[in-house]
Each structure stands twice: as C-alpha cells, then as structure tokens.
Amino acid sequence: MKGLKLFTFAFFTYLFLMVCANILLKDRLYAVALPSHKIMSALIIALIFWGVLVLGYLKPIQFPEWVYWLLIFILSFALPIYGQLAVLVMFLLSREYNAFEKYAKFVLLGSILSILVLYSFEGIPFFQWGLRFKLVKPLVFLAFLSGISLTYCRLNWKPKILALLILEVLFFLGTFRSLMLLVFLFYILPYYYENKLAFKQVLVAVPIFLVVIYLSGNLESLLVRVGFTFLVFHNIVSVSLPLGFFHGRLLLHSDPRWRVAFMFTLNSRYTYFLFGQPIADFGVLGIIETYLIGSLLKLSEADERTASVVLATLIYALESGIDAFVLSVLLLFGGVLVMHRKAKIQI
C-alpha cells in the first residue's frame, strides 16, 4: 500500500491547491465570473476517477507480457519511426537479465553528457527563454532517461546526491520545474520503498523547492500556474463528457499539450492534469484507462525500482497529464518488466 498512500497524498494535495488557486486567485485566472458549476463538476469527476484508480490498485488486472508490448507498440505511433525504433531497443534490452541495473551508470553519464551537448549546440533556455519549448521533448526524454538510471544505479548516497544535484542544475537551466521534481522523485522514492529514507536524503528537497519558486517568479505565480491546470481540466470535462472529444487522437498526438491549447484557439502548450487525457479521449470510458493505471501501480510493487519509476511518473503526471510517452513508461515498468521478472523466477 506504500505506493497508493504516497500517490493519494500527492493527489489530494495537488487537487486542493488547484481548487484553492481557482477560488482565491480567480481575478488572475478568469476574465469573467468564476464558473463554480464547472469547478464543482470537475472536482467530482476527479474524485470518481481517483476512486477508479484506487480500485485498479486494490483489484489489479494482469495481462500477459505480449499485451503490454502491443500497447506500447501502438502508442509508439505518436512519434513515427523514432517511436518504433525506441520500442525495438527497449524490447532487445528487456531480453537481457538486469539490463537496466547493468547499464544504469553508463546511461546516467551519457544522459548528462547529452544534455550538455544539447545546450552547447542549441543554447540554454534559462538565458534564451524562447528555446524552452523547442527543447521540451529532448529534455523530457533525457529527464526520464537520467532519472530512471539514477533509480537503478547502485551508488553510495554521496555520489548519488552529487549526480542528483548535477541533474537539477541542468534542468534548472532548462527552466522546467516539473522535470526538476521528476528527477528528485526518481532519486528519493527508492529510499522510500526500501524504508531507508533519512533526513540527509530529504534535506536536498529544500533547495529544490526554493529554486522551483524562483523559476515561477514567486509563490503566487506558482499557484496561478497550478490553478490554470485545473482551469484547463474543467474545460476538458465540460466539452468531453459523456463520450469524449478526441476519441484517442490526443493520446496518439505527437504534441498533446499543444493540441489541448489549440482547443482554446491559442498557440501554446497546456498541461491538463492526470485525468485530462482519459476524459478528453474517451469521456466516461476513460475509467478503463484509469483502472489500468491503478493496476500498473500495484503490479510495479513487485520490485522497489519498478515501483519507484511508476510512482514518480504518476506524480509527475498529476500536472502534466498522460501522453503516449508517459503511458508507455507506466506499461513498461508496471507491466512488461514485472511480467518478465516473474517469468524468470518461475524458470
């Protein structure tokens, strides 16, 4: 139940902040009167979907390994060619026992070097703000790659904290608060699952939190950003129920956050909350996807490292929302690797 407890705490904390921001900072979020009925409807829907996720966790459904691979392969068409190549590489790596642990240190080093190379060729978003959306996709990919490697690395706490701080500085220069949080979760959650969480590991959260506020401008601006995510979500709910608006096209879109912003006729990228995509694509039938996500969270707990990756990804998705890449990570670490590990044990 450790994963469910921490996820539930994060979920209700974020939901509370979103709703409070919409009410208390309404003058900064709305040009017209506060749409109380939309907020209440979205809040009820969010609670129902959370309940379905919990049900999936408590009564998980388990598929053969090939089913998870099939779903990942379908999702890879959100990024044609590159997506299929990535699936092929992951499939070949998964055939080797303990491949993630074996190569984690090399991948971590390679990820750090890749970010440095990216900045040296393209520029640093912190100094050239216009670059942040140009580099968002490679930075998200490298955040997951480096963070997962950090989870699987067998290092003492000092070199691990050093690696974490290097990554935090790099993603601070990338100006993405959510990626700083994501990497921190990849670092801290293995300690949480292994009951080895100590003050020295938690202490590093303080400067990261202060830097996140700095990137936001101030605490109020951060809350406005959180509140805006709920504004997007309740608009998605209002146009997508009962049977969805995109009917699967959002999940398979190469840039779903741009597609959501396009709904509002704006050329930008909007985060849409954890349950935004299932509702936008499938309406009430999005509970099926949500149930699957709850099941993946439970199944991932067969191993502390897969559990850490899945939980970190879900907490990250509270703001950003689900997309093809995020769902593929959940399927890989909550489904494929768990089933593959069970098969190895039975042999």
C-alpha positions as CSV (number, residue, x, y, z in Angstrom):
1,M,0.0,0.0,0.0
2,K,3.0,2.3,0.1
3,G,2.6,3.5,-3.4
4,L,-1.1,4.1,-3.1
5,K,-0.6,6.1,0.2
6,L,2.0,8.4,-1.2
7,F,0.2,8.8,-4.5
8,T,-3.1,9.6,-2.7
9,F,-1.3,12.2,-0.5
10,A,0.2,13.9,-3.6
11,F,-3.1,13.7,-5.5
12,F,-5.2,15.4,-2.8
13,T,-2.5,17.9,-2.0
14,Y,-2.3,18.9,-5.7
15,L,-6.1,18.9,-6.1
16,F,-6.6,21.0,-3.0
17,L,-4.0,23.6,-4.4
18,M,-5.7,23.6,-7.8
19,V,-9.2,24.3,-6.4
20,C,-7.9,26.9,-3.8
21,A,-6.0,28.7,-6.6
22,N,-9.1,28.8,-8.8
23,I,-11.2,30.3,-5.9
24,L,-8.6,32.6,-4.2
25,L,-6.8,33.8,-7.3
26,K,-9.9,34.0,-9.6
27,D,-9.1,37.5,-10.7
28,R,-5.8,36.3,-12.2
29,L,-7.4,33.2,-13.9
30,Y,-10.8,34.4,-15.1
31,A,-11.8,37.4,-17.1
32,V,-15.4,36.7,-16.3
33,A,-17.3,35.3,-13.3
34,L,-15.9,32.2,-11.5
35,P,-17.6,29.2,-13.2
36,S,-18.5,27.5,-9.9
37,H,-20.6,24.8,-11.5
38,K,-17.7,23.8,-13.8
39,I,-15.3,23.6,-10.9
40,M,-17.6,21.5,-8.8
41,S,-18.3,19.1,-11.7
42,A,-14.6,18.7,-12.5
43,L,-13.9,18.1,-8.8
44,I,-16.5,15.4,-8.6
45,I,-15.2,13.8,-11.8
46,A,-11.6,13.9,-10.5
47,L,-12.7,12.2,-7.3
48,I,-14.6,9.5,-9.2
49,F,-11.6,8.8,-11.4
50,W,-9.3,8.7,-8.3
51,G,-11.6,6.1,-6.9
52,V,-11.4,4.0,-10.0
53,L,-7.6,4.2,-9.9
54,V,-7.7,3.0,-6.3
55,L,-10.0,0.2,-7.3
56,G,-7.5,-0.8,-10.0
57,Y,-4.7,-0.8,-7.4
58,L,-6.7,-2.9,-4.9
59,K,-8.1,-5.3,-7.6
60,P,-5.4,-5.2,-10.3
61,I,-5.9,-6.8,-13.7
62,Q,-2.9,-8.6,-15.1
63,F,-2.1,-9.3,-18.7
64,P,0.5,-11.5,-20.5
65,E,3.7,-9.6,-21.3
66,W,2.9,-9.5,-25.0
67,V,-0.3,-7.5,-24.4
68,Y,1.8,-4.7,-22.7
69,W,4.3,-4.8,-25.6
70,L,1.4,-4.5,-28.1
71,L,0.0,-1.4,-26.3
72,I,3.5,0.2,-26.2
73,F,3.9,-0.5,-29.9
74,I,0.6,1.2,-30.7
75,L,1.5,4.2,-28.6
76,S,4.8,4.5,-30.4
77,F,3.0,5.8,-33.5
78,A,2.6,9.1,-31.6
79,L,6.2,9.6,-32.9
80,P,6.5,7.6,-36.2
81,I,9.8,5.8,-36.9
82,Y,11.6,7.1,-33.8
83,G,8.9,5.6,-31.6
84,Q,9.2,2.2,-33.2
85,L,13.0,2.2,-33.0
86,A,12.7,3.1,-29.3
87,V,10.4,0.1,-28.8
88,L,12.7,-2.2,-30.6
89,V,15.7,-1.1,-28.4
90,M,13.7,-1.5,-25.2
91,F,12.5,-4.9,-26.3
92,L,16.1,-6.1,-27.0
93,L,17.3,-4.7,-23.7
94,S,14.5,-6.4,-21.8
95,R,15.6,-9.8,-23.0
96,E,18.8,-9.4,-21.1
97,Y,18.6,-10.1,-17.4
98,N,19.0,-7.0,-15.2
99,A,19.9,-4.8,-18.2
100,F,18.7,-1.6,-16.6
101,E,20.8,-2.2,-13.5
102,K,23.8,-3.3,-15.5
103,Y,24.0,-0.3,-17.8
104,A,22.5,2.4,-15.4
105,K,25.8,4.1,-14.6
106,F,26.7,4.4,-18.3
107,V,23.3,5.7,-19.3
108,L,23.3,8.2,-16.4
109,L,26.7,9.6,-17.6
110,G,25.5,9.5,-21.2
111,S,22.3,11.4,-20.3
112,I,24.3,14.2,-18.5
113,L,26.7,14.5,-21.5
114,S,23.7,14.6,-23.9
115,I,22.2,17.5,-22.0
116,L,25.5,19.4,-22.1
117,V,25.8,18.7,-25.9
118,L,22.2,19.8,-26.4
119,Y,22.8,23.1,-24.6
120,S,26.1,23.7,-26.4
121,F,24.6,23.3,-29.8
122,E,21.1,24.8,-29.3
123,G,21.7,27.2,-26.4
124,I,20.5,27.4,-22.8
125,P,16.8,28.1,-22.2
126,F,17.5,30.0,-19.0
127,F,19.3,32.6,-21.0
128,Q,17.2,32.3,-24.1
129,W,13.6,31.8,-23.0
130,G,12.3,31.1,-26.5
131,L,14.3,27.9,-26.6
132,R,12.4,26.1,-23.8
133,F,9.5,24.9,-26.0
134,K,11.9,24.0,-28.8
135,L,13.9,21.8,-26.4
136,V,11.0,20.4,-24.3
137,K,10.8,17.0,-26.0
138,P,14.5,16.1,-25.8
139,L,14.7,17.4,-22.2
140,V,11.7,15.4,-21.1
141,F,13.2,12.3,-22.7
142,L,16.6,12.9,-21.0
143,A,14.9,13.6,-17.7
144,F,13.3,10.2,-17.7
145,L,16.4,8.5,-19.0
146,S,18.7,10.1,-16.4
147,G,16.1,9.7,-13.6
148,I,15.4,6.1,-14.3
149,S,19.2,5.5,-14.5
150,L,19.5,7.2,-11.1
151,T,16.9,4.9,-9.7
152,Y,18.7,1.8,-10.9
153,C,22.2,2.9,-10.0
154,R,23.8,1.1,-7.1
155,L,25.7,4.1,-5.6
156,N,26.5,5.3,-2.2
157,W,24.4,8.3,-1.0
158,K,27.2,10.9,-1.6
159,P,27.9,10.2,-5.3
160,K,24.1,9.7,-5.8
161,I,23.4,13.2,-4.3
162,L,26.1,14.6,-6.5
163,A,24.5,13.1,-9.6
164,L,21.1,14.4,-8.5
165,L,22.5,18.0,-8.0
166,I,24.2,18.0,-11.4
167,L,20.9,16.9,-13.0
168,E,18.9,19.5,-11.0
169,V,21.3,22.3,-12.2
170,L,21.0,21.1,-15.8
171,F,17.2,21.1,-15.7
172,F,17.1,24.4,-13.8
173,L,19.0,25.8,-16.8
174,G,16.3,24.2,-18.9
175,T,13.7,26.2,-16.9
176,F,11.3,23.2,-16.4
177,R,10.1,23.0,-12.8
178,S,8.3,19.7,-13.4
179,L,11.5,18.0,-14.6
180,M,13.4,19.1,-11.5
181,L,10.6,17.5,-9.4
182,L,10.6,14.3,-11.6
183,V,14.4,13.7,-11.2
184,F,14.1,14.3,-7.4
185,L,11.3,11.7,-7.2
186,F,13.4,9.2,-9.1
187,Y,16.2,9.8,-6.6
188,I,14.1,9.7,-3.4
189,L,11.5,7.0,-4.0
190,P,13.8,4.0,-3.9
191,Y,14.8,5.1,-0.3
192,Y,11.1,5.4,0.5
193,Y,10.2,1.9,-0.8
194,E,13.3,0.3,0.9
195,N,12.5,2.0,4.3
196,K,15.8,3.7,4.2
197,L,14.6,7.3,4.0
198,A,16.7,9.5,6.2
199,F,17.0,13.2,6.9
200,K,20.0,13.6,4.7
201,Q,18.1,12.4,1.7
202,V,15.0,14.6,2.4
203,L,17.1,17.7,3.1
204,V,18.0,18.1,-0.5
205,A,14.3,18.8,-1.3
206,V,14.6,22.3,0.4
207,P,16.9,24.0,-2.1
208,I,15.0,22.3,-5.0
209,F,11.7,23.7,-3.7
210,L,13.2,27.2,-3.4
211,V,14.5,27.0,-6.9
212,V,11.1,25.9,-8.2
213,I,9.6,29.0,-6.6
214,Y,12.4,31.2,-8.1
215,L,11.6,29.8,-11.6
216,S,7.9,30.6,-11.1
217,G,8.7,34.2,-10.0
218,N,7.0,33.9,-6.6
219,L,4.7,31.6,-4.7
220,E,1.6,33.3,-6.0
221,S,2.7,32.8,-9.6
222,L,3.3,29.2,-8.9
223,L,-0.2,28.8,-7.5
224,V,-1.6,30.6,-10.6
225,R,0.2,28.0,-12.8
226,V,-1.3,25.2,-10.7
227,G,-4.8,26.8,-10.8
228,F,-4.5,27.2,-14.6
229,T,-4.0,23.4,-15.0
230,F,-7.3,22.9,-13.2
231,L,-9.0,25.6,-15.4
232,V,-7.9,23.6,-18.5
233,F,-9.1,20.4,-16.8
234,H,-12.6,21.6,-16.0
235,N,-12.9,22.9,-19.6
236,I,-11.9,19.5,-20.9
237,V,-14.5,17.9,-18.6
238,S,-17.2,20.3,-19.8
239,V,-16.6,19.5,-23.6
240,S,-15.7,15.8,-23.3
241,L,-18.4,14.1,-21.4
242,P,-20.1,11.8,-21.9
243,L,-18.2,10.0,-24.7
244,G,-15.0,12.0,-25.2
245,F,-13.9,14.8,-27.6
246,F,-10.7,13.4,-29.3
247,H,-11.6,9.7,-29.3
248,G,-8.0,8.5,-28.9
249,R,-6.4,11.2,-31.1
250,L,-5.0,13.1,-28.1
251,L,-3.1,10.1,-26.8
252,L,-1.6,9.4,-30.2
253,H,-0.8,13.0,-30.9
254,S,2.9,13.9,-31.1
255,D,2.3,17.1,-29.1
256,P,-0.9,16.6,-27.0
257,R,-0.3,19.7,-24.9
258,W,-0.3,21.9,-28.0
259,R,-3.4,20.0,-29.2
260,V,-5.2,20.9,-25.9
261,A,-4.2,24.5,-26.2
262,F,-5.5,24.5,-29.8
263,M,-8.9,23.7,-28.4
264,F,-8.8,27.2,-26.9
265,T,-7.5,28.6,-30.3
266,L,-4.2,29.5,-28.7
267,N,-0.7,28.6,-30.0
268,S,0.8,27.4,-26.8
269,R,1.1,24.2,-24.7
270,Y,-1.2,23.5,-21.8
271,T,-0.9,20.9,-19.0
272,Y,-4.2,19.2,-18.4
273,F,-4.0,17.2,-15.1
274,L,-3.6,13.4,-14.6
275,F,-7.2,12.5,-15.8
276,G,-7.4,15.1,-18.5
277,Q,-6.3,12.8,-21.3
278,P,-8.6,9.8,-20.5
279,I,-11.6,12.1,-20.2
280,A,-10.7,14.1,-23.3
281,D,-10.2,11.0,-25.4
282,F,-12.8,8.6,-24.1
283,G,-15.2,10.5,-21.7
284,V,-16.7,8.3,-19.0
285,L,-15.0,5.3,-20.7
286,G,-11.7,6.8,-19.6
287,I,-12.2,4.9,-16.4
288,I,-10.9,1.8,-18.2
289,E,-7.5,3.5,-18.8
290,T,-7.6,4.8,-15.3
291,Y,-8.2,1.4,-13.9
292,L,-5.3,0.1,-15.9
293,I,-3.0,2.8,-14.5
294,G,-4.1,1.8,-10.9
295,S,-3.3,-1.8,-11.8
296,L,0.1,-0.9,-13.1
297,L,0.9,1.0,-9.9
298,K,0.1,-2.1,-7.9
299,L,1.9,-4.6,-10.1
300,S,5.0,-2.4,-10.2
301,E,5.5,-3.0,-6.4
302,A,6.9,-6.5,-7.1
303,D,10.2,-4.6,-7.2
304,E,11.3,-1.4,-5.4
305,R,12.8,0.1,-8.5
306,T,9.9,-0.5,-10.9
307,A,7.6,0.8,-8.2
308,S,9.8,3.9,-7.8
309,V,9.7,4.6,-11.6
310,V,5.9,4.1,-11.9
311,L,5.1,6.2,-8.8
312,A,7.5,9.0,-9.8
313,T,5.9,9.1,-13.3
314,L,2.3,9.2,-11.9
315,I,3.2,12.1,-9.5
316,Y,4.8,14.0,-12.4
317,A,1.7,13.4,-14.5
318,L,-0.5,15.0,-11.9
319,E,0.2,18.3,-13.5
320,S,1.5,17.4,-17.0
321,G,-1.1,14.8,-17.8
322,I,-0.9,11.5,-19.5
323,D,0.6,11.2,-23.0
324,A,1.8,8.3,-25.2
325,F,5.4,8.5,-23.7
326,V,4.2,8.6,-20.1
327,L,1.8,5.8,-20.6
328,S,4.5,3.8,-22.3
329,V,6.8,4.2,-19.3
330,L,4.0,3.0,-17.0
331,L,3.3,0.0,-19.2
332,L,7.0,-0.9,-19.5
333,F,7.8,-0.7,-15.8
334,G,4.4,-1.6,-14.3
335,G,3.7,-4.4,-16.9
336,V,6.5,-5.7,-19.1
337,L,9.3,-5.8,-16.6
338,V,7.1,-7.2,-13.8
339,M,5.8,-10.0,-16.0
340,H,9.3,-10.7,-17.4
341,R,10.7,-10.9,-13.9
342,K,8.0,-13.3,-12.8
343,A,8.7,-15.5,-15.8
344,K,12.5,-15.5,-15.0
345,I,11.7,-16.5,-11.4
346,Q,9.4,-19.4,-12.4
347,I,12.2,-20.7,-14.7
